[in-house]
Amino acid sequence: MKLTSAEEQLMQFVWQHDKVILKDLIDSYNEPKPAKTTVATTIKKLIDKGFVAYDEIGNTRLYYAVVKKENYFSKQMKSMIKQFFDNSTSQFASFFAKDASLTKEELQKLRDLIDDELKQK
């Protein structure tokens, strides 16, 4: 499931922390900070989508991520490869290697990662 940019921004903060309260979420924004109701609405949408859950302690809700960042990122990458590269990871890798303006060192690291994966298979 795709998140809006506002939802992704909140999720990035939630993913970085074990549990957060609404005030933490509001404080994570730069000035001018959004209204409390705006952040509350966004977190409610994330709960409805199954990305976030909460524990209630008294009148305080402690929000935490249900979906791991790696799982979300993986699904988004697969969707992008399907949509833009005809579901071909090799086309994606070719585009990434040629058009991403990688340095020689970055290309070497990428090659090392691929070599490691090949050894494991």
ZAROKE-6063 format. One record per residue (C-alpha): residue in one letter; x, y, z. Coordinates in Angstrom, 1 decimal. Layout:
+---------+--------+--------+--------+
! residuo !      x !      y !      z !
+---------+--------+--------+--------+
!       a !      X !      Y !      Z !
...
+---------+--------+--------+--------+
This chain:
+---------+--------+--------+--------+
! residuo !      x !      y !      z !
+---------+--------+--------+--------+
!       m !    0.0 !    0.0 !    0.0 !
!       k !    1.3 !    3.4 !   -1.0 !
!       l !    1.6 !    6.2 !    1.6 !
!       t !    1.2 !    9.9 !    0.9 !
!       s !    4.2 !   12.1 !    1.3 !
!       a !    2.8 !   13.4 !    4.6 !
!       e !    2.2 !    9.9 !    5.8 !
!       e !    5.8 !    8.8 !    4.8 !
!       q !    7.2 !   11.8 !    6.6 !
!       l !    5.5 !   10.7 !    9.9 !
!       m !    6.5 !    7.1 !    9.3 !
!       q !   10.1 !    8.0 !    8.9 !
!       f !   10.0 !    9.5 !   12.4 !
!       v !    8.1 !    6.5 !   13.8 !
!       w !   10.5 !    4.1 !   12.2 !
!       q !   13.4 !    5.9 !   13.9 !
!       h !   11.9 !    5.5 !   17.4 !
!       d !   10.5 !    2.6 !   19.4 !
!       k !    7.4 !    4.4 !   20.6 !
!       v !    6.3 !    8.0 !   20.2 !
!       i !    3.5 !   10.3 !   21.5 !
!       l !    1.6 !   12.8 !   19.5 !
!       k !    3.8 !   15.7 !   20.9 !
!       d !    7.0 !   13.8 !   19.6 !
!       l !    5.4 !   13.6 !   16.2 !
!       i !    4.5 !   17.4 !   16.1 !
!       d !    8.0 !   18.3 !   17.4 !
!       s !    9.6 !   16.3 !   14.6 !
!       y !    8.4 !   18.9 !   12.1 !
!       n !   10.4 !   22.1 !   11.2 !
!       e !    8.8 !   25.4 !   11.9 !
!       p !    6.1 !   26.3 !   11.2 !
!       k !    4.8 !   23.1 !   12.8 !
!       p !    1.5 !   21.7 !   11.6 !
!       a !   -1.6 !   21.9 !   13.7 !
!       k !   -2.1 !   19.1 !   16.3 !
!       t !   -5.3 !   18.1 !   14.5 !
!       t !   -3.4 !   17.7 !   11.2 !
!       v !   -0.8 !   15.4 !   12.7 !
!       a !   -3.6 !   13.5 !   14.6 !
!       t !   -5.5 !   13.0 !   11.4 !
!       t !   -2.4 !   11.7 !    9.6 !
!       i !   -1.5 !    9.2 !   12.3 !
!       k !   -5.2 !    8.1 !   12.3 !
!       k !   -4.8 !    7.3 !    8.6 !
!       l !   -1.7 !    5.4 !    9.3 !
!       i !   -3.5 !    3.4 !   11.9 !
!       d !   -6.4 !    2.7 !    9.5 !
!       k !   -3.9 !    1.5 !    6.8 !
!       g !   -2.3 !   -0.8 !    9.3 !
!       f !    1.1 !    0.9 !    9.4 !
!       v !    0.9 !    2.1 !   13.0 !
!       a !   -0.7 !    0.9 !   16.2 !
!       y !   -0.7 !    2.2 !   19.7 !
!       d !   -0.7 !    1.3 !   23.4 !
!       e !   -2.9 !    3.4 !   25.7 !
!       i !   -1.5 !    4.4 !   29.0 !
!       g !   -3.9 !    6.6 !   30.9 !
!       n !   -4.8 !    9.4 !   28.5 !
!       t !   -1.6 !    9.0 !   26.5 !
!       r !   -1.2 !    6.9 !   23.3 !
!       l !    2.2 !    5.5 !   22.5 !
!       y !    2.4 !    5.0 !   18.8 !
!       y !    4.6 !    2.4 !   17.2 !
!       a !    5.3 !    1.0 !   13.7 !
!       v !    3.6 !   -2.2 !   12.7 !
!       v !    5.1 !   -2.3 !    9.2 !
!       k !    8.9 !   -2.4 !    9.1 !
!       k !   10.6 !    0.2 !    7.0 !
!       e !   12.5 !   -2.5 !    5.1 !
!       n !    9.2 !   -4.2 !    4.1 !
!       y !    7.6 !   -1.0 !    2.9 !
!       f !   10.7 !    0.0 !    1.0 !
!       s !   11.0 !   -3.4 !   -0.6 !
!       k !    7.4 !   -3.3 !   -1.8 !
!       q !    7.8 !    0.2 !   -3.2 !
!       m !   10.9 !   -0.8 !   -5.1 !
!       k !    9.2 !   -3.8 !   -6.6 !
!       s !    6.3 !   -1.6 !   -7.7 !
!       m !    8.7 !    0.9 !   -9.2 !
!       i !   10.6 !   -1.8 !  -11.1 !
!       k !    7.3 !   -3.3 !  -12.4 !
!       q !    6.0 !    0.1 !  -13.4 !
!       f !    9.1 !    1.7 !  -15.0 !
!       f !   11.3 !   -1.2 !  -16.0 !
!       d !    8.9 !   -3.8 !  -17.3 !
!       n !    9.4 !   -5.9 !  -14.2 !
!       s !   13.0 !   -6.4 !  -15.1 !
!       t !   15.5 !   -6.0 !  -12.2 !
!       s !   18.4 !   -6.2 !  -14.7 !
!       q !   17.0 !   -3.2 !  -16.6 !
!       f !   16.7 !   -1.3 !  -13.3 !
!       a !   20.2 !   -2.3 !  -12.3 !
!       s !   21.5 !   -1.2 !  -15.7 !
!       f !   19.7 !    2.2 !  -15.4 !
!       f !   20.9 !    2.6 !  -11.9 !
!       a !   24.5 !    1.9 !  -12.7 !
!       k !   24.6 !    4.1 !  -15.8 !
!       d !   22.3 !    7.0 !  -15.0 !
!       a !   22.7 !    7.4 !  -11.2 !
!       s !   26.0 !    9.3 !  -11.4 !
!       l !   27.7 !    6.8 !   -9.1 !
!       t !   31.3 !    7.3 !   -8.2 !
!       k !   33.9 !    4.6 !   -9.0 !
!       e !   33.9 !    3.7 !   -5.3 !
!       e !   30.1 !    3.4 !   -5.1 !
!       l !   30.1 !    1.2 !   -8.2 !
!       q !   32.8 !   -1.0 !   -6.6 !
!       k !   30.7 !   -1.3 !   -3.5 !
!       l !   27.7 !   -2.3 !   -5.6 !
!       r !   29.8 !   -4.8 !   -7.4 !
!       d !   31.0 !   -6.3 !   -4.1 !
!       l !   27.4 !   -6.6 !   -2.9 !
!       i !   26.4 !   -8.4 !   -6.1 !
!       d !   29.5 !  -10.7 !   -5.8 !
!       d !   28.5 !  -11.5 !   -2.2 !
!       e !   24.9 !  -12.4 !   -3.2 !
!       l !   26.2 !  -14.6 !   -6.0 !
!       k !   28.4 !  -16.5 !   -3.6 !
!       q !   25.4 !  -17.1 !   -1.3 !
!       k !   23.3 !  -18.6 !   -4.1 !
+---------+--------+--------+--------+
